[in-house]
Amino acid sequence: MADEKTGILLLSHGSRLDDGEEVIKAYKEMYVEEFPDMPVEYGFMEIRKPGIPETIRKLTEENDLDRIIVVPVFVAHGLHTKRDIPGLLGIESDYEEDDHGHHHHHHDHDEEEVEFDGEIILTDPLGVDRRMFEIIKDRVSEHL
Protein backbone atom coordinates (compact mmCIF):
# COMPACT_ATOMS: atom_id res chain seq x y z
CA MET A 1 0.00 0.00 0.00
CA ALA A 2 2.78 2.44 0.93
CA ASP A 3 4.57 2.13 -2.41
CA GLU A 4 1.39 2.63 -4.41
CA LYS A 5 1.34 5.90 -6.29
CA THR A 6 -1.79 7.80 -5.29
CA GLY A 7 -3.46 10.82 -6.85
CA ILE A 8 -6.22 12.95 -5.39
CA LEU A 9 -9.25 14.40 -7.10
CA LEU A 10 -11.03 17.12 -5.12
CA LEU A 11 -14.55 17.07 -6.50
CA SER A 12 -16.92 20.02 -6.46
CA HIS A 13 -20.53 20.04 -7.66
CA GLY A 14 -20.07 22.68 -10.36
CA SER A 15 -21.84 25.97 -10.88
CA ARG A 16 -22.26 28.61 -13.54
CA LEU A 17 -20.82 31.11 -11.05
CA ASP A 18 -17.06 31.29 -10.48
CA ASP A 19 -17.19 31.20 -6.67
CA GLY A 20 -17.21 27.41 -6.38
CA GLU A 21 -14.21 27.04 -8.67
CA GLU A 22 -12.27 29.62 -6.67
CA VAL A 23 -12.95 27.65 -3.47
CA ILE A 24 -12.04 24.19 -4.80
CA LYS A 25 -8.95 25.62 -6.54
CA ALA A 26 -7.85 27.17 -3.22
CA TYR A 27 -8.23 23.78 -1.50
CA LYS A 28 -6.10 22.18 -4.22
CA GLU A 29 -3.42 24.85 -3.74
CA MET A 30 -3.45 24.29 0.05
CA TYR A 31 -3.05 20.55 -0.50
CA VAL A 32 -0.16 21.01 -2.94
CA GLU A 33 1.53 23.44 -0.54
CA GLU A 34 1.35 20.94 2.33
CA PHE A 35 2.02 17.79 0.24
CA PRO A 36 4.10 18.94 -2.74
CA ASP A 37 4.79 15.38 -3.99
CA MET A 38 1.13 14.36 -4.05
CA PRO A 39 -0.59 14.65 -7.45
CA VAL A 40 -3.78 16.67 -6.82
CA GLU A 41 -6.36 18.05 -9.23
CA TYR A 42 -9.85 19.45 -8.88
CA GLY A 43 -12.86 18.77 -11.04
CA PHE A 44 -16.61 19.12 -11.22
CA MET A 45 -19.47 16.68 -11.19
CA GLU A 46 -21.56 18.72 -13.62
CA ILE A 47 -22.13 22.09 -15.30
CA ARG A 48 -18.49 23.21 -15.22
CA LYS A 49 -15.26 21.88 -16.69
CA PRO A 50 -13.09 19.97 -16.08
CA GLY A 51 -15.41 17.04 -15.51
CA ILE A 52 -14.51 13.80 -13.78
CA PRO A 53 -13.13 11.89 -16.82
CA GLU A 54 -11.10 14.92 -17.93
CA THR A 55 -9.60 15.40 -14.45
CA ILE A 56 -8.73 11.71 -14.09
CA ARG A 57 -7.11 11.80 -17.53
CA LYS A 58 -5.01 14.80 -16.47
CA LEU A 59 -3.95 13.07 -13.24
CA THR A 60 -3.00 9.84 -15.02
CA GLU A 61 -1.27 11.42 -18.03
CA GLU A 62 1.07 13.35 -15.74
CA ASN A 63 1.62 10.56 -13.17
CA ASP A 64 1.88 6.78 -13.15
CA LEU A 65 -0.90 6.18 -10.62
CA ASP A 66 -2.05 2.97 -8.97
CA ARG A 67 -5.04 4.58 -7.33
CA ILE A 68 -7.05 7.79 -7.15
CA ILE A 69 -8.79 9.03 -4.03
CA VAL A 70 -11.85 11.10 -4.93
CA VAL A 71 -13.02 13.50 -2.22
CA PRO A 72 -16.48 15.00 -2.78
CA VAL A 73 -16.20 18.45 -1.20
CA PHE A 74 -19.90 18.38 -0.37
CA VAL A 75 -21.46 18.93 3.05
CA ALA A 76 -23.45 15.67 3.19
CA HIS A 77 -24.37 12.53 1.29
CA GLY A 78 -27.13 12.91 -1.25
CA LEU A 79 -28.09 11.40 -4.59
CA HIS A 80 -24.98 12.90 -6.17
CA THR A 81 -22.55 11.22 -3.76
CA LYS A 82 -24.52 7.97 -3.43
CA ARG A 83 -25.56 7.43 -7.05
CA ASP A 84 -24.33 9.97 -9.61
CA ILE A 85 -20.65 10.24 -8.71
CA PRO A 86 -20.08 6.48 -8.36
CA GLY A 87 -21.83 6.10 -11.73
CA LEU A 88 -19.60 8.71 -13.36
CA LEU A 89 -16.52 7.07 -11.82
CA GLY A 90 -17.63 3.63 -12.99
CA ILE A 91 -17.49 2.18 -9.47
CA GLU A 92 -19.99 0.16 -7.45
CA SER A 93 -22.62 2.06 -5.55
CA ASP A 94 -24.64 0.71 -2.65
CA TYR A 95 -27.47 3.08 -3.59
CA GLU A 96 -30.71 1.36 -4.48
CA GLU A 97 -33.21 3.20 -6.67
CA ASP A 98 -36.63 3.24 -5.04
CA ASP A 99 -39.29 5.88 -5.19
CA HIS A 100 -37.05 8.86 -4.64
CA GLY A 101 -38.29 9.69 -8.13
CA HIS A 102 -36.31 12.91 -8.31
CA HIS A 103 -33.69 12.61 -11.00
CA HIS A 104 -32.08 15.82 -12.15
CA HIS A 105 -29.10 15.21 -14.32
CA HIS A 106 -27.63 17.99 -16.30
CA HIS A 107 -24.20 16.56 -16.88
CA ASP A 108 -22.64 18.33 -19.80
CA HIS A 109 -19.77 15.88 -19.89
CA ASP A 110 -21.00 12.52 -18.66
CA GLU A 111 -20.93 10.73 -22.02
CA GLU A 112 -17.19 10.33 -21.66
CA GLU A 113 -16.06 7.23 -19.77
CA VAL A 114 -13.46 7.30 -17.02
CA GLU A 115 -10.36 5.52 -18.29
CA PHE A 116 -8.27 4.27 -15.39
CA ASP A 117 -7.42 0.67 -14.62
CA GLY A 118 -6.20 1.30 -11.07
CA GLU A 119 -8.23 1.56 -7.89
CA ILE A 120 -10.66 4.46 -7.42
CA ILE A 121 -11.60 5.23 -3.83
CA LEU A 122 -14.56 7.53 -3.20
CA THR A 123 -14.48 9.06 0.28
CA ASP A 124 -17.43 10.31 2.28
CA PRO A 125 -18.33 13.99 1.93
CA LEU A 126 -17.34 16.41 4.70
CA GLY A 127 -20.22 15.50 7.01
CA VAL A 128 -20.62 16.41 10.66
CA ASP A 129 -17.34 17.56 12.08
CA ARG A 130 -16.50 19.78 15.04
CA ARG A 131 -14.16 21.79 12.75
CA MET A 132 -17.10 22.64 10.48
CA PHE A 133 -19.12 23.72 13.51
CA GLU A 134 -16.30 26.12 14.46
CA ILE A 135 -16.62 27.73 11.02
CA ILE A 136 -20.40 28.04 11.45
CA LYS A 137 -19.89 29.74 14.81
CA ASP A 138 -17.35 32.12 13.21
CA ARG A 139 -19.85 33.05 10.48
CA VAL A 140 -22.53 33.79 13.09
CA SER A 141 -20.21 35.75 15.39
CA GLU A 142 -19.22 38.04 12.50
CA HIS A 143 -22.76 39.42 12.68
CA LEU A 144 -23.40 39.51 16.43
C-alpha positions, 0 to 999 in steps of 0.5 A: 500500500505504501509504495502505491502511487496515489493521486487525489481528485477534489470534487466540487458540484459545479456551478455557472458562477465562479465562486465554487471554482475559486474555493475548490482551486484554493483547496487544491493549492493548500493541498499542494503546498502541504504535500508537494509530492502528491498529485492533486487536481480538482474537477466538477461533477456537472455544469463546469469543466473539467469534468470527472473523466477529464480530471482523471485523464489529467492526473493519469497522463502526468503521473503513473498512478495505482489509485485515485482518491476522490473526495467530494467536497460536499457537506453531506451525502445525497443522490450525487454522492450515493448514485451519480458520482459512483456512476460517473466514476464507474465504481460500485454504488450501494445506492438502491433506486426506489421511489425517490423519483427525483432525477435531475441530471444535467451533466454536460460531460458525462458521455465520456467514460473514465479511463483508469485501470487502477483503484478508485476510492470515493471518500465520504463527503465532509459530514458532521465535524466539530471543525465545520461547527467552528466555522459556522460559529465564526460566520454567526459571530461576524454578525453579532 
